[in-house]
Amino acid sequence: MSYNFVFLIVILYICLTMRYITLKTEELEALDLLYKNSTDNMVRKRSQCLLLSHQKRTIIDLSKIFDVSRRTIERWFDGWEHSGMNSLEMVPGRGVKTRLKGYEVEVAEQVELHGRNLKNVLTYFKQQHNIIICKQTLQNFLKGTGLYMETDQAITKDQTEPR
């Protein structure tokens, strides 16, 4: 390898690892408060990361501390520079969307019709709408929409005896 190529790689490495976030006094106080008091683990983690970056910790060090990739730390920094405090929370809408969205009324009707036998509901959606889901997915959908409440409660002796 030539000297210039090695020098270029060293400079590139330094540039990638030497990015810091400079915070104002009020931002420092707000981030410190969030780090100490937030109930959201992600907000605490990102707040601490920004505070450590302000103390001149490198991206490589931060990625090791928080057990994330260097690119993740860079995205946190980009989010902070773009959105400030709003970048600390998770963005809504992440994750897999339910296949039953828009069928809430029909699901409620089928659950009412078949009672607690969810296999019949699954069969109905497979035949009528070509929607194939597992029982657990249907249960999660029902719980998430409030259509289905767990009623598996133990019946005590007092409940079975006449008064």
One Martini backbone bead per residue (centre of mass of N, CA, C, O) as a GRO file, in nm:
protein
  163
    1MET     BB    1   0.100   0.035   0.017
    2SER     BB    2   0.049   0.352   0.015
    3TYR     BB    3   0.085   0.631   0.194
    4ASN     BB    4  -0.170   0.785   0.093
    5PHE     BB    5  -0.378   0.565   0.152
    6VAL     BB    6  -0.333   0.544   0.457
    7PHE     BB    7  -0.384   0.839   0.519
    8LEU     BB    8  -0.677   0.843   0.415
    9ILE     BB    9  -0.788   0.632   0.615
   10VAL     BB   10  -0.717   0.785   0.874
   11ILE     BB   11  -0.883   1.039   0.813
   12LEU     BB   12  -1.154   0.899   0.779
   13TYR     BB   13  -1.166   0.776   1.064
   14ILE     BB   14  -1.152   1.045   1.217
   15CYS     BB   15  -1.405   1.174   1.091
   16LEU     BB   16  -1.607   0.947   1.188
   17THR     BB   17  -1.514   0.963   1.512
   18MET     BB   18  -1.515   1.308   1.545
   19ARG     BB   19  -1.814   1.345   1.624
   20TYR     BB   20  -1.996   1.615   1.774
   21ILE     BB   21  -2.207   1.740   2.026
   22THR     BB   22  -2.326   2.065   2.077
   23LEU     BB   23  -2.443   2.213   2.375
   24LYS     BB   24  -2.657   2.382   2.544
   25THR     BB   25  -2.748   2.455   2.855
   26GLU     BB   26  -3.055   2.381   2.825
   27GLU     BB   27  -2.999   2.108   2.689
   28LEU     BB   28  -2.838   1.980   2.914
   29GLU     BB   29  -3.061   1.993   3.129
   30ALA     BB   30  -3.280   1.838   2.973
   31LEU     BB   31  -3.116   1.576   2.922
   32ASP     BB   32  -3.055   1.515   3.218
   33LEU     BB   33  -3.350   1.488   3.303
   34LEU     BB   34  -3.422   1.260   3.107
   35TYR     BB   35  -3.206   1.057   3.197
   36LYS     BB   36  -3.318   1.045   3.503
   37ASN     BB   37  -3.669   1.046   3.445
   38SER     BB   38  -3.737   0.868   3.224
   39THR     BB   39  -3.945   0.593   3.118
   40ASP     BB   40  -3.791   0.584   2.852
   41ASN     BB   41  -3.525   0.410   2.745
   42MET     BB   42  -3.456   0.553   2.475
   43VAL     BB   43  -3.437   0.839   2.587
   44ARG     BB   44  -3.213   0.784   2.788
   45LYS     BB   45  -3.001   0.678   2.589
   46ARG     BB   46  -2.990   0.928   2.397
   47SER     BB   47  -2.925   1.137   2.610
   48GLN     BB   48  -2.659   1.013   2.703
   49CYS     BB   49  -2.519   1.022   2.431
   50LEU     BB   50  -2.524   1.331   2.398
   51LEU     BB   51  -2.370   1.394   2.657
   52LEU     BB   52  -2.110   1.235   2.579
   53SER     BB   53  -2.052   1.391   2.320
   54HIS     BB   54  -2.011   1.664   2.464
   55GLN     BB   55  -1.752   1.511   2.614
   56LYS     BB   56  -1.587   1.379   2.360
   57ARG     BB   57  -1.704   1.123   2.255
   58THR     BB   58  -1.687   0.880   2.045
   59ILE     BB   59  -1.857   0.685   1.831
   60ILE     BB   60  -1.718   0.423   1.905
   61ASP     BB   61  -1.761   0.442   2.208
   62LEU     BB   62  -2.072   0.466   2.197
   63SER     BB   63  -2.125   0.196   2.051
   64LYS     BB   64  -2.013   0.028   2.290
   65ILE     BB   65  -2.188   0.131   2.523
   66PHE     BB   66  -2.480   0.079   2.353
   67ASP     BB   67  -2.474  -0.161   2.153
   68VAL     BB   68  -2.419  -0.025   1.866
   69SER     BB   69  -2.384   0.115   1.583
   70ARG     BB   70  -2.234   0.371   1.429
   71ARG     BB   71  -2.483   0.446   1.253
   72THR     BB   72  -2.681   0.489   1.486
   73ILE     BB   73  -2.538   0.728   1.611
   74GLU     BB   74  -2.559   0.905   1.358
   75ARG     BB   75  -2.871   0.909   1.355
   76TRP     BB   76  -2.903   1.046   1.626
   77PHE     BB   77  -2.752   1.302   1.544
   78ASP     BB   78  -2.926   1.377   1.301
   79GLY     BB   79  -3.189   1.401   1.461
   80TRP     BB   80  -3.093   1.627   1.647
   81GLU     BB   81  -3.024   1.836   1.423
   82HIS     BB   82  -3.319   1.830   1.300
   83SER     BB   83  -3.529   1.788   1.586
   84GLY     BB   84  -3.417   1.741   1.855
   85MET     BB   85  -3.618   1.639   2.106
   86ASN     BB   86  -3.802   1.472   1.897
   87SER     BB   87  -3.568   1.241   1.845
   88LEU     BB   88  -3.587   1.056   2.112
   89GLU     BB   89  -3.827   0.919   2.010
   90MET     BB   90  -4.022   0.703   1.882
   91VAL     BB   91  -4.160   0.624   1.589
   92PRO     BB   92  -4.449   0.600   1.465
   93GLY     BB   93  -4.532   0.298   1.275
   94ARG     BB   94  -4.390   0.063   1.360
   95GLY     BB   95  -4.402  -0.228   1.213
   96VAL     BB   96  -4.639  -0.455   1.176
   97LYS     BB   97  -4.926  -0.477   1.009
   98THR     BB   98  -5.237  -0.559   1.017
   99ARG     BB   99  -5.461  -0.767   0.833
  100LEU     BB  100  -5.742  -0.655   0.990
  101LYS     BB  101  -5.761  -0.386   0.883
  102GLY     BB  102  -6.108  -0.293   0.848
  103TYR     BB  103  -6.240  -0.567   1.011
  104GLU     BB  104  -6.370  -0.511   1.293
  105VAL     BB  105  -6.673  -0.570   1.252
  106GLU     BB  106  -6.643  -0.858   1.140
  107VAL     BB  107  -6.494  -0.974   1.380
  108ALA     BB  108  -6.712  -0.916   1.590
  109GLU     BB  109  -6.929  -1.090   1.456
  110GLN     BB  110  -6.772  -1.361   1.462
  111VAL     BB  111  -6.727  -1.374   1.766
  112GLU     BB  112  -7.027  -1.365   1.839
  113LEU     BB  113  -7.111  -1.618   1.673
  114HIS     BB  114  -6.856  -1.818   1.792
  115GLY     BB  115  -6.742  -1.701   2.029
  116ARG     BB  116  -6.450  -1.873   2.150
  117ASN     BB  117  -6.414  -1.989   1.853
  118LEU     BB  118  -6.142  -1.904   1.657
  119LYS     BB  119  -6.126  -2.109   1.425
  120ASN     BB  120  -6.381  -2.008   1.274
  121VAL     BB  121  -6.270  -1.726   1.217
  122LEU     BB  122  -6.023  -1.814   1.055
  123THR     BB  123  -6.182  -1.965   0.834
  124TYR     BB  124  -6.349  -1.731   0.734
  125PHE     BB  125  -6.105  -1.547   0.641
  126LYS     BB  126  -5.990  -1.751   0.445
  127GLN     BB  127  -6.246  -1.786   0.258
  128GLN     BB  128  -6.350  -1.477   0.217
  129HIS     BB  129  -6.034  -1.311   0.217
  130ASN     BB  130  -5.756  -1.457   0.216
  131ILE     BB  131  -5.681  -1.468   0.535
  132ILE     BB  132  -5.379  -1.567   0.697
  133ILE     BB  133  -5.387  -1.659   1.038
  134CYS     BB  134  -5.324  -1.683   1.360
  135LYS     BB  135  -5.447  -1.708   1.671
  136GLN     BB  136  -5.256  -1.502   1.809
  137THR     BB  137  -5.316  -1.268   1.616
  138LEU     BB  138  -5.615  -1.251   1.682
  139GLN     BB  139  -5.586  -1.202   1.983
  140ASN     BB  140  -5.420  -0.941   1.958
  141PHE     BB  141  -5.633  -0.785   1.800
  142LEU     BB  142  -5.860  -0.804   2.011
  143LYS     BB  143  -5.704  -0.666   2.239
  144GLY     BB  144  -5.622  -0.401   2.086
  145THR     BB  145  -5.945  -0.329   2.020
  146GLY     BB  146  -6.143  -0.448   2.258
  147LEU     BB  147  -6.317  -0.719   2.165
  148TYR     BB  148  -6.143  -0.892   2.381
  149MET     BB  149  -6.177  -1.070   2.683
  150GLU     BB  150  -6.050  -1.214   2.941
  151THR     BB  151  -6.235  -1.505   3.118
  152ASP     BB  152  -6.017  -1.685   3.271
  153GLN     BB  153  -6.162  -1.772   3.557
  154ALA     BB  154  -6.181  -1.882   3.857
  155ILE     BB  155  -6.404  -2.090   4.021
  156THR     BB  156  -6.548  -2.068   4.308
  157LYS     BB  157  -6.728  -2.208   4.559
  158ASP     BB  158  -6.908  -1.955   4.619
  159GLN     BB  159  -7.026  -1.936   4.317
  160THR     BB  160  -7.180  -2.234   4.324
  161GLU     BB  161  -7.333  -2.164   4.569
  162PRO     BB  162  -7.615  -2.119   4.714
  163ARG     BB  163  -7.785  -1.858   4.920
   0.00000   0.00000   0.00000
